[in-house]
Amino acid sequence: MSDRLGHTSTYDLATFDPGLSYMLALGGLEDFLNQEGEKAIAATETRTTSFSGGADLPFGISAQLTYSRIRSNRFQQIVGRYLNTESLQREWPSGSVRWTRTLRNGPFSLVGLGTAFR
């Protein structure tokens, strides 16, 4: 299981010097909407939650299956105010299946075949 939260922002002709906390995306959304008195043109907050599992099966077969939920809030500055657009995305099923075979003789030592699906 994983849960990630990301922040991004866009400034036009910014005159501030971004601090370390801004560069490392520390802080809340408000810290990305405003920096040293300047308002961002746009900012996005994205939360991704994923559940993943896999199995190594007999005969060199392995499989992985993932469920993801992605929620994004985009704030766009329009006439001095922010317009909020929210989107929700679910990815299910997504994953991969792979077959691997080790060879003892010949010019190749490993053969693999795989596919991914979403």
FENLINCOR-V916447 format. One record per pair of residues at least 6 apart in sequence whose C-alpha atoms are under 7 Angstrom apart, sorted by the first residue. I is the first residue (numbers start at 1). GAP is how many residues later the second one is. D is the distance in whole Angstrom. If there is no record, write none. Layout:
<<I,GAP,D> <I,GAP,D>>
//
This chain:
<<1,49,6> <1,50,5> <1,51,6> <2,47,6> <2,48,5> <2,49,7> <3,45,6> <3,46,4> <3,47,7> <4,43,6> <4,44,5> <4,45,6> <5,41,6> <5,42,4> <5,43,7> <6,39,6> <6,40,5> <6,41,6> <7,18,6> <7,22,7> <7,37,6> <7,38,5> <7,39,7> <8,24,7> <8,35,6> <8,36,5> <8,37,7> <9,23,6> <9,24,7> <9,31,6> <9,33,6> <9,34,4> <9,35,6> <10,30,6> <10,31,6> <10,32,5> <10,33,6> <11,29,5> <11,30,5> <12,29,7> <16,20,7> <29,16,7> <32,11,7> <33,6,6> <33,7,5> <33,10,6> <34,6,6> <41,35,6> <41,36,5> <42,33,5> <42,34,4> <42,35,6> <43,31,6> <43,32,5> <43,33,7> <44,28,7> <44,29,6> <44,30,4> <44,31,6> <45,27,6> <45,28,5> <45,29,7> <46,25,6> <46,26,4> <46,27,6> <47,23,6> <47,24,5> <47,25,7> <48,20,7> <48,21,6> <48,22,4> <48,23,7> <49,19,6> <49,20,5> <49,21,7> <50,16,7> <50,17,6> <50,18,4> <50,19,6> <51,15,6> <51,16,5> <51,17,6> <52,13,6> <52,14,4> <52,15,6> <53,11,6> <53,12,6> <53,13,7> <54,9,5> <54,10,4> <54,11,6> <55,7,6> <55,8,5> <55,9,7> <56,6,4> <56,7,7> <60,39,5> <60,40,5> <60,41,6> <61,37,6> <61,38,4> <61,39,7> <62,35,6> <62,36,5> <62,37,6> <63,33,6> <63,34,4> <63,35,6> <64,31,5> <64,32,5> <64,33,7> <65,28,7> <65,29,6> <65,30,4> <65,31,7> <66,26,7> <66,27,6> <66,28,5> <66,29,6> <67,24,6> <67,25,5> <67,26,6> <67,27,7> <68,22,6> <68,23,5> <68,24,7> <69,20,6> <69,21,5> <69,22,7> <70,18,6> <70,19,5> <70,20,6> <71,16,6> <71,17,5> <71,18,6> <72,14,6> <72,15,5> <72,16,7> <73,11,7> <73,12,6> <73,13,4> <73,14,7> <74,10,6> <74,11,5> <74,12,6> <75,7,6> <75,8,5> <75,9,5> <75,10,7> <76,6,5> <76,7,5> <76,8,7> <77,6,6> <92,26,7> <93,25,6> <94,23,5> <94,24,4> <95,21,6> <95,22,6> <95,23,7> <96,19,6> <96,20,4> <96,21,6> <97,17,6> <97,18,6> <97,19,7> <98,15,6> <98,16,4> <98,17,6> <99,13,6> <99,14,5> <99,15,6> <100,11,6> <100,12,4> <100,13,6> <101,9,6> <101,10,5> <101,11,6> <102,7,6> <102,8,5> <102,9,6> <103,6,5> <103,7,6>>
//
